[in-house]
Amino acid sequence: MRGTSCPGPIVEAKKLLNGMRKGEVLKLVSDCPGIRADVRSWVKATGMDLADARENAPGEYVFHIRKR
């Protein structure tokens, strides 16, 4: 979701996760400055599992979100 401003990456992640089975993992890559806080809040609110979160490169964030 590079180049997409918040909340775009969360909206797209939600759509993709809705089509996934329980236990599958979505890799979300974003350069949106507010994505770190947004993903953590969204995962907590929806009961998903944030399996991994890291800064891959300056300003580029990678998240692995497991559907529960």
Backbone torsions as a table, in degrees:
resi	resn	phi	psi	omega
1	MET	NA	31.0	178.5
2	ARG	-61.5	141.5	177.5
3	GLY	82.5	-0.1	179.2
4	THR	-102.4	127.3	-179.7
5	SER	-82.2	156.4	179.5
6	CYS	-66.1	141.4	8.7
7	PRO	-93.7	17.1	-178.1
8	GLY	-49.3	-48.8	-179.7
9	PRO	-61.2	-36.3	179.2
10	ILE	-69.1	-42.0	179.2
11	VAL	-60.7	-45.8	179.5
12	GLU	-67.0	-40.6	178.3
13	ALA	-61.3	-41.5	179.0
14	LYS	-60.4	-45.5	178.9
15	LYS	-59.8	-45.4	-178.8
16	LEU	-66.3	-43.5	-179.7
17	LEU	-65.3	-31.9	177.7
18	ASN	-61.0	-28.7	179.8
19	GLY	-92.1	2.3	-177.6
20	MET	-101.1	160.3	177.5
21	ARG	-90.0	158.4	177.1
22	LYS	-55.4	132.2	179.4
23	GLY	95.2	-17.8	178.6
24	GLU	-73.8	154.3	-175.5
25	VAL	-117.7	132.2	176.2
26	LEU	-101.5	131.8	173.9
27	LYS	-98.2	119.8	180.0
28	LEU	-113.8	123.0	177.7
29	VAL	-117.3	128.2	-177.3
30	SER	-147.3	150.2	174.4
31	ASP	-113.5	14.4	177.3
32	CYS	-69.6	126.2	-176.1
33	PRO	-57.8	-32.3	-177.3
34	GLY	-94.5	7.4	-172.1
35	ILE	-64.5	-34.5	-177.6
36	ARG	-58.9	-51.3	179.8
37	ALA	-67.2	-39.7	-179.2
38	ASP	-62.2	-46.4	-178.6
39	VAL	-64.6	-45.8	-179.2
40	ARG	-60.6	-43.6	178.8
41	SER	-66.0	-44.1	-178.0
42	TRP	-65.4	-44.1	179.2
43	VAL	-61.4	-43.7	179.6
44	LYS	-64.0	-42.8	-177.7
45	ALA	-68.9	-30.3	-175.9
46	THR	-98.5	-9.2	179.8
47	GLY	81.0	13.6	175.6
48	MET	-74.8	170.6	179.7
49	ASP	-112.0	120.1	176.1
50	LEU	-85.8	95.1	-174.8
51	ALA	-72.9	-31.5	-178.2
52	ASP	-158.7	143.4	175.9
53	ALA	-147.7	125.5	-179.8
54	ARG	-155.9	162.0	174.0
55	GLU	-94.9	111.8	-175.1
56	ASN	-74.7	-39.0	178.9
57	ALA	-150.4	165.0	179.5
58	PRO	-53.6	117.3	178.8
59	GLY	82.1	2.4	178.7
60	GLU	-118.0	121.9	-174.3
61	TYR	-114.1	140.1	-179.4
62	VAL	-122.5	131.0	179.5
63	PHE	-128.9	140.3	171.9
64	HIS	-114.5	115.6	-174.9
65	ILE	-114.5	120.6	-179.5
66	ARG	-95.9	129.1	177.6
67	LYS	-75.5	133.0	177.3
68	ARG	-106.2	NA	NA
